[in-house]
Amino acid sequence: MKPLKLILASLSLASALAAQTITVAAAANLKYAAEDIGKEFTKESGIHVKIVTGASGKLTQQIMSGAPYDAFLSADTAYPAKLADSGYATTPSQVYAYGTLILWSYTGTDLSKGVAVIADQSVKKIAVANPKTAPYGIEAMNAMKYYKVEHAAKEKLIIAESISQAGAYVTTKAVDVGFMAKSIVFSPEMKNVGKWVEVDPKSYNKIEQAMIGLKNGSPENQIAAKKFLRFIDSPQAQEILKANGYGLPAEKN
């Protein structure tokens, strides 16, 4: 028969392992997909996943300031590359999905003109994620330049902290239209809210979204985070990304 102390120690260790939680910083466009992927990963591994969303640039700043995130799912490749070059990474940067930019309205604005509608007098306010920190915001600005409506839009822009906040401006009708990630309008909560059109991909740079493991957490969490990142390549996670409107690396090859 095992000594009581040994039994208690074993139970304590088992409890600690069972309760392991990793914290994943995820770009705001992943708000819904990342939660679903985390749940599937927990079912398979027993490791819990806490998702913290925000603009990729802001999350990068937090990571470089010591925030205890174990992995980072960015909306671009530049921020993960910056973290890797600065010594914060435990894995190479890897593209996990391709994003799509859309124009979204809940006010009944006629979107048949696409981005050109921004120049119409009927459109008074336009939501855009902050291009200083949000990759989708950068590409929204590029799309407006491509269609030569950036000057008409200048006084109408409402700069949101992230793509999620830009979405909130649309759904509360605080703006007439908003540039959005397709993944947001594919979520069950937003699927039937307003109308949207895809922005021609020729008008903006390809939105490659990359992931990376981080050194900020404990060694145990670094191992668990690597498992989570590998899981994103699994059929379950890939199906979730596809269902949320993302393009997949396998489809681009």
N, C-alpha and C positions, 0 to 999 in steps of 0.2 A: 504494500500500500504506500502511495506517494505521501511524503510529508506535506502537511497543510500549507506551509510557506511556498513549496514548489507548485502546488495546485493553484494557489492564489496568484502566484507570479505568472503561471501559464494562462490563467483566465484574464489577467490584466493585459498580457501581451496580445492575446486573441482579441480582446475588446478594443485595444488601441489600433490593431490592424483593421478590424471591422469598421472602425470609425474614421478611417483615413479619408481626408478631404483635400482635393487640390483646387486651387483658385485659378481660373482661366480668364484672362483679359481678352475680350472679343470686340471687334469693331461693331458699331451700333447696327449696321445692316444685318448682322447675324443674330439679332435679339431673339428671334423665334427658333431659327435652325439650331443655334448652339445649345439652347436649353433641351431640345429634343435629342440631339446627339449625346449630350451629357447624361440624360436619363437612360439611353440605350447602353452607354458605356458602363454605367453603374450596374445595370442588370447583368452585364457580362463579367465585370471585374470585381464588383463589390466596393469599388472606390467611388466616393461621392465627388461630384463636380459642382463647384460654385462658379457661376458665370457673372462677371462684371463687365458691363458694356459701356462704350463711350467712343468718342472720336479717336481714330488711330493715333493721331499726333499727341493728343492729351494722354492716352494710355502709355505711349512711349515715354513721355516726360515723367509720368509717375513711376514707370519701371526704372528709369535712370536715376530717380530720386530714392529708390529702395523699396518701392511697393512690393509686397510679398506675393507677386503673381508667379505661378509655376509654368504657365504657357501663354502664348500670345497668338491670337488669330487676327491678323491685320486685314485692312481693306486694300492694301497695296503690297508691293515688294520692297519699297524704299525704307519704310520704318523697321521691318525685321532685319534688313541688311545693315542699317545703322546700328541696331542693337548688337548684331553679330560682330561688326567691325569694332565696337566699343567694349567687347569682352563680356557681354551679358548672356550669351547664348550657350545652351548645352547641346543643340542640334543645328544642322545646317538649315537655312531657310528653304521652305518648300511650298510651291503653289498648290493650293488645295481646291480652289474654285475660281470661276470667272464671273464677275458681276455685270449686271445690265442696268443702264440708266434709263429712267422713265420720267415722263411729265404727268403729274397727278392733280386732279381737281375734285373738290366736293361741293363746288358752288354752281355747277352747271355750265361752266365755261366750255365753249366749243373747242375741242382739242384737235379738230380735223386738220388744222394748219400745222400741227406739231409745234416745234419750238418757235416758229414765226409768230404764233399767237401772242407772244410776250410783248410785241410792239404795239398791239391793239390798245386803244384807249380804255376799253372795257376791263382790261387787266390792270389792276391798281397795285397789287402786292404779290411778290414772288418769293417763296421760301427756298433758301439754298443753305446746305450745311457749310459751315465755316471752311473756306478753301485753304485757310492756314493750317488746319489740323485734320480735315476730313477729305480723304481722297475722292469721294463722290462729289464733294463740293468743288474740288479742282476741275473735275471733268464736266460738271455742270457749267462752269465758267468757260471752259473750252468749247462746249457745244454752242453757247450763246455767241462766242466769237465767230465760230464757223458759220452761223446763220446771220451774222452781222446785226445782231439785236442787242449787243452788250451795252451800247449807249442808251438805247430806249429803256433798257432794264435797270440802269444805274440807280435811278431815284426810287425804284420800286422794290429793290432787294431787301428782304428781311433775312438777316444772317442768323442761322440756328447753330447751337453748340455742336450738334451732331445730326445725323440723318434721322434719328428717332425724334428729336425735337422738331425737325423740319416736317416730319410726318404729323406730329401733334398740331402744328400750325395749320396743316391741310385739313385734318379731321375736325378741328374746331371752327373751321371756316374763317380763321384769322387772316388767311391769304386766299387769293383767287386760284393760284396754281403753285405747285412745288416740285422741285427736282428730287427724285426719290430713287432708292434701290428697288429693283423689281421684287426682291425677296420680301420686302415689307408688305406689298400689296398681295402677295401670294399666301400670307399667313391667314389662318382661319379667322382671326379677329378682324382683318381688314379686307378680306376677299371681295366683299360686296359693297365696299364703301367707295362711293364716287366713281369716277371714270379715269382711265389712264391710257397713255400711248407710249410705246417704246421710242426712245430717242435714237435716231439713225446712228449706228456704231461708227460710221465714217466721220462723224462730227466730234468724236472724243477719243482719247487714248484707251486702249484695251485695259480693262480693270482686272488686273491679276491680283488675287488675294493670297497672301502667303502666311504660313504659320511657323512658329519657332518655339523651342523649349528654352526655359530661363533658369538662371542660377540663383535667383533671389530667394527661393524657398529652401526647405531642408533637403538633404541628400535623398531621403526616402521619397519626398514629393517630386524630386527631379526624375526619379525612376518611374514613378506613377504617371508623371506628365508625358514622358516619352511613350508610355503605353497608350495614353489618350491620343497623342498625335498619330501614332500608328493606326489606332482605331478609326481615325477620320478617313483612312484609305479603305476601310472595310465596306462591303456591299451595303450594310445597314446605314452607315453614315453617308455614303455616296447617294443612296436613295433619298435620304432626308434632304440633302443639299439640292438634288435635282428637283424634288417636289417643291422646294422653296424658290425655284426660278433661277438657280445658278447653273452655269455651264461647268462641265467637269474636265479636268486635265486629260482624262482618257479619251474624251470626245474630240479634243483639239489635236490629238496626235495623228 
